Amino acid sequence: MMAEHSLCVPQPRRILIRSTNWIGDAVMTTPAVRTIRRNFPAAQITLLALPWVADVFAACPHVDRIFLYDKQGRHQGLRGKLRLAAELNLEGFDLAILLQNAFEAALIAKLARIPARAGYNTDGRALLLTHSVRKQPGIGSKHQVHYYQQMLAGLGLQIAEGAPELFLNSAAKEEADKLLTQAGQGPIIGLNPGAAYGPAKRWPSEKYAALAERLAAATGGLIVIFGTKADQKAAAEITAAGKRVLDLTGKTSLALALACIARCHVFVTNDSGLMHVAAALNTPLVAVFGSTDHIATGPFSDRATVIRHSLPCSPCLKTHCPQGHLRCMELVSVEEVEQAALKLLAAP
């Protein structure tokens, strides 16, 4: 693709990358971060990220530093954004590359007086950017990984191809090894019953409970439940059904959750941030899809099985089922998810 607005910044010394705000989106930007590092190997690269996604990049060798955007603390509100812009201005960045596609991201970079500011020109950002890129026709029909990479291609960068990648913190790996070893022997089966963006993305918790009981009986393995505090009700239902269950919902840092997911022999999940984590860690996974688009936001992995039932109303991309029946999820049976998980466990 021809460069639309090539970066005319000769070997910038200090680059700011504005990260996306959700774990799954952040994972899908990791190939783009790799591309930026390959094009600017000598630059000091700082990633501006919200606290809850920072661990995605904490051990990434392509990033030199993480600058926390404390949106619920010192950077809260208009005064906080001005404070953030002032803090960034003191860093002396030559270039800001905005992976987050939001007006706010461009405004903060402009207020920080970063001389070169690059990103998509959507959401009224064109006048705030010095290097803007138009979305390519049909980009919405491709996986979201390509969405970020095509923006960089539009800036004239050479794309570093490949799948999303995650690097684990050594301390978190040691803690995960200890935690899971103490829980016993056998295959480790991860379950992720939660998902942000509403209940339409969630396979019913009673089906996860039945699945846990079946997989525990079939494998003698350890069931590990992942998620946030919001998923603890579902976790309690699963725990009541299983024999060997380790409930980690709301009890770990993201770094520790990443390390535990890397140890799983199979991971069963809804369309969620942790699904993208498992895919990037090359953990075999079964993903249940209903309301969302398995092409655009499915697991970017050749060790993943997507289970979905095609309905005229799916994917609706809604937080709640517009028709009130949630058939796209209800039609996914425990048996078909179990068989997909067992097949992955049996694979070499």
N, C-alpha and C positions, 0 to 999 in steps of 0.2 A: 504494500500500500504506500502511495506517495505521502510524504510528510505534509501535513496541512499547515502547521505553524511551527517549524523546527526551532528547537531550543538553540539560541545563539548566545549561549553562556559558556565561554571557553574554560573547560575544566573548573567548574565551581568548587570552591574550597569547603563550603558548608551548605548542606542541603537539608531542608525540612520536608519530611513526608507527613501529610495529614492522613492518619489512619481512618478507616471506617469505624462505626460505633457499635457494631454487634460482632459477637465472637465468630459466627459463621462467615459473615462478610469479611472479617479480618483475615480468616484463614484463606479465603478465596483471593485475597490480594497478595498472598505470599509470593506467587510467581512474578507479580509486578514489582515487588520490593527487590526480588532477585535481579530483575531486568535493570532496575535503577542502579544497583551496585555494580553490575557488569559494565554499564556504560560510564560510570564515574568511579573507577576503582580507588582513586586517591582521595576522594572527598570524605569529609566527616559527615556521616548521615545520622540525623536525629529524627525520631518518629514521635509525632504528637498524637497521643492516644488517651482515651478515657481509661480510668483505673481498671475497669472490669475486662478490658481486652488487652491490657499491657502484657500479661503473661504469655500471650500468643507469640510475642516477639522478644521476650526477656532473654532467651538464649540464642537468638537469631544472629548468625555471623555476618549478615548483610547490614546490620544496624549497629551503630557505635553507641547510641544512647537513646533512652526513652524519656520524653518530656511529658509528664502527666498533666492532662487537662482536667483539673479538679472542678468539674462542672457543678458539683453539689457542695463545694466548699469555697475556697478562695476565688474561684473563677465563676461563681454563680451570678446570674443576672447581668445587666448591662455593665455595671461597674466592674464585675469580675472579668467580663470579656475585654474591657479596656485594660485591666491589669494584665491579663494574659498577653494581649498584643504588646504591651510595654515590655514585658519580660522577654518575649520572643525578639523584640527589636534589639535588646541588649546582646543577644546571641550573635548578631552579625551574619545572618544567613544570606547567601547569594541567590538562592533558588528555593522556591516552595513548590512541591508537586502534590496536588490535592487529589488523593484517591477518594476521599469522601466527596460525594456529589451533592453539596449543599451550599446555599448562599452564604451561610454563616462562615463556612471554611474559607471562602474567598475573601469575605469581609475582614476576618481576623488577620489573614495574610497581608491584606492591603494596609490595615491599620498598623501592622507590625513593620511596615515600610520595607518589606522584602522586595528587592528590585525586580526579580523575575518570578512570576506566579503562573503556574501552568495547571490546566485541568479542562474538563468538559465545560462547554459554554452554556449549559442548561441552567434553569432556575434563575435567569436574569443575571448571570455572573459575568457575562462577556466584558463589561466595562471595568470589572475589578481585576481581570486577568490580563497579563501581558502576552501570554501564549495560550490561546484557546483552541479547543478541538470540538468539532461537531460529532455527534453520535452517528455512526455508520448505519445505513439502512439494513434492517434485518438483525442487528446486534441483539435484540430482545429474544430472538429465536435460538440463540446460542447459549452455551453455559456462561455463567456470570464471570468465570475466570477470564474469558476472552474480552469481556466488557472493559476490564481494567487494562489488559494488555493492549487492546486496540487504541486506547487513549494514548498510551506511551508510544505506540507506533505512529500515531498522528503527530506526535512531537518530534519524530525523526529518530527515535531510539531504536537500537537493534534489540529485538526481543529475545530474551532468554527463555526458550521453550521448556515445557515440562509441567508436571502436576504441582499442586500445592504441597508445601513441606512444613514440617514443624520440628523444632529442635528442643530437646528436653533439658531442663535444669538438672545438674548432677545430684544436688541435694534432694530434689523432689523424686528422682529415680530411686535413690537409696531408701527414702521414706516409703515409696510405693512398694518396693521389693519387700521391705520389712512388714508392712501392713498386710499385704496379700499372702505372704509366706506364713504368717501367724494364723491366717484364716483357714489354712489347710491345703491339701493337695488336690489334684484334679484340674480339669479345664476351667478356665475363668470365663464366665459368661456375663457380659455387661448388658444391662437394660437401662434405657433412657426413656422413661415414660412421659417426660415433659416436653414443652416447646413454647417458646415465646410467640407473640402475635396471635393469641387467642386459641380457644379450644378446638377449632376446626382442624388443626394440624395434629391433634393428639388421638392416637389409637386408644380406645377405652382402657382404663386401668384394670378392670376386671379381666380383660383379655391378656394383659401383661401378667396378671397374677396366675391365670391358668397356664400361660406359656412357661412361667418360672417353675411351676409344679411339674410340668411335663419334661422340661429340659433337665431339671434336677434329677428326676427319676431315670431319664434315659442316659445320662452321662455321669452322674455322681459328682457333678462339678459344683463350683462355688458361684452363686448368683450375686453379682455386685450391682447395686442400684445407684445410678448417677443422677444428678440434678441439683436444683436449688431448694431453698426452704419452701418455695411454692409447690414443690413436687412431693413433699413429705406425706401428704394424705395418700397419694397414689402408692408411695413407697411402703406405707404401713399395710395397705391391702396386699401388696406383693409379698411382703415379709410374712404375713399371716398364712400365705399359701405355700411358701417354700420351706425346705428343710435346712439348707445351708445358705443363708442370705447375709450379705454385708451391705448395710444401708449407709451410703455416703452422701445422701442428699442434704445439701446445706452444711456439710461438715468438713469440706476441704477447700483449699485454695484452688484456683484454676490450674496453677502449675502442678499441684499434686493430682488433680483429676486427669490432666493430660498424661502424666506418667502412669497412672493406673489404667487408663484406656489403652495405652501402648502395650500393657501386659495382658490384655484380654485376648482370648482365643477366638471369640466372636462377640459382636456388639450389635444388639437389636435396638432400633431407635426410630423416633419420628423424624420428620424434616426439622432439623434444629442445628444450633451451633456445634453441639457435641457430635452430631453426625459428620459434619465437615472435619472436625478434629480427628475422628476415627479414620476417615478417608485419607487425610494427610499423613497420618501415622502408619498407613498401610495395614491397619487392623481389619480383618475380615468383618463385614457388616451386612446386616439386613435392615433396609430402610422402608418404612411404611409411609406411603404417600396418599393423599386424598385431595385436599383443597389447593395444594400448591403445585407448581410446575416442575416435574421431575427432570425436564430437559435443562431448564435454566438454573435450577438450584439443587439438582440431585448430587449424590456423592461422586466426586471426580476421582474414581478409583476403578481398577479392573478386578478388585476383590470385593465388590459390592453387589448385592442383589436388591433391586427395587421391587417392592410388591405394591401394586395398585390395581384398582378396578376402574375401567374406563366407563364414565357416565356422561350423558349429555351436558350435565351441569359442572363437570369437573375437568380441569381445575378452575375453581371460581375465584381463587386468590382472596377470599374473604376471611375475616377473623372468626366469624360465626356462620354456621350453615344457613344460607338465605332461605332454604326450604324447611329447615327445622328437623330434618331426618338424619343427617350425617351418614347417609348410606355409603358414601365413598369410603368411610372408615369402618362402618359396621359390616360391610361385605367382606372385609379382609378377615379370614378365619385364623384361629389359633393354629390349626393344623398346617396351613400353608406356610405360616411364619416359622413354625417348628421345623418343618421339613427343610426349609431354606437354611435355617441355622445349623441343623445337623449335617447338611451337605457341605457347608463351609468348614465345619469342624472336622469332617472326614477328608477334606482336601489336603494334598501334600503341602 
